[in-house]
């Protein structure tokens, strides 16, 4: 008998793939990987096999594991810091992450899990206005870096097949992650070299995922788990740690201001995210009355896509896939049908300075909360530096008594480059401005405020899911 389950994903076809694989005998881990792979077919501007995956997995026994499918910069990096699309590419970790997730935690073979994505790549997808718009936005860069890449020719409403990507997924179904890191390594290295970079086949040969314990912090009687380094998820843990200790001292009308200030404080530590859990002991100088100046605050960029799944056995997954910027580096590998990430652009300075063979601090920051009663809730969102901010606001709404769908739909703000972007109609917009924040109104429902996907499990009730009304996410149960 198949498990009951739930999914929320960044695209309806991804949610449908999760359900298909689950009804074929898969658990929530298989369903999550199936959805992630489909996102890489239908949303190549946001995610791809040339990008990364980060996932938190809760097992039925309550154990939470962090799977980090991100890659390192080239071991030989003579062009370190030089301009050029090829210099931005790190080893793509998504396929290795999927293989590890399915092998360690799944119930089905990798080939079965990848079948919906392989089929869509082979048969084609109907090009959405969103995808066509993304191509137009990035056409200049795509044309300059990879003038022959097929995505340049997509037409809204017409069917677009990706045979090279389908072939890669076929090979991965048969030989696993070696289809990329062994058999496809030379093709990746050639494409990167043509774009002025130095990522080598040996860099791909040496790639492994990181499978570790997450960072955990107490929150309202529950435990919130976040990705350890190289993810900047620890910044969310720092924010929750401070707010949990001061919650009862902050009235509702002041809470949003305080959270904005917390965000400014924790992002001052972004470059030091590699320290991980010890950052929880760092004091935060939060001005609970007035806006303060926070050098090194959150920055303005987007992209990425989320998947959250749960099943009746108690498996729960919170995950994100990404190529970083739109179409990543714009470097296209024709033999594999993939665009490569530009994650090396995540190097900044100090402890996060660009170095050979290193993983940069990573914006992907899914979270997973567990309760002593074995209940669990997965939340993830795109939005780069907005991810931590959006998740903090959703968790605060839930703690204040909102149900999940209300918390996901509630008005949001986003601190960015010294401004505070606020959704038009936010009931506290004027209050935030009066406290000294440089408020900039943005349309209600704007994608800049993220697109949260959520799924969860509680003993004695069916798995549940919910998705953000912003962007095109979808949720399903079975």
Secondary structure, 3 states (H helix, E strand, C coil): CCCCEEEEECCHHHHHHHHHHHHCCCCHHHHHHHHHHHHHHHCCCCCCCCCEEEEEEECCCCCEEEEEECCCCCCCCCCCCCCCHHHHCCCCCHHHHHHHHHHHHCCCCHHHHHHHHHHHHHHCEECCHHHHHHHHHHHHHHHHHCCCCHHHHCCCCCEECCHHHHHHHHHHHHHCCHHHHCCCHHHHHHHHHHCCCCCCHHHHHCCCCEEEECEEEEECCEEEEECCCCECCHHHHHHHHHHHHHHHHCCHHHHHHHHHHHHHHHHCCHHHHHHHHHHHHCCCCCCCCCCCCCCCCCCCCCCCEEEEEEECCCCEEEEEEECCCCCCCCCEECCCCEECCCHHHHCCCHHHCCCCCCCCCECCCCEEEECCCCCEEEEECCCCCHHHHHHHHHHHHHHCCCCHHHHHHCCCEEEECCEEEEECCCCCHHHHHHCCCCEEEECCCCHHHCCCEEEEECCCCCCEEEECCCCCCEEEEC
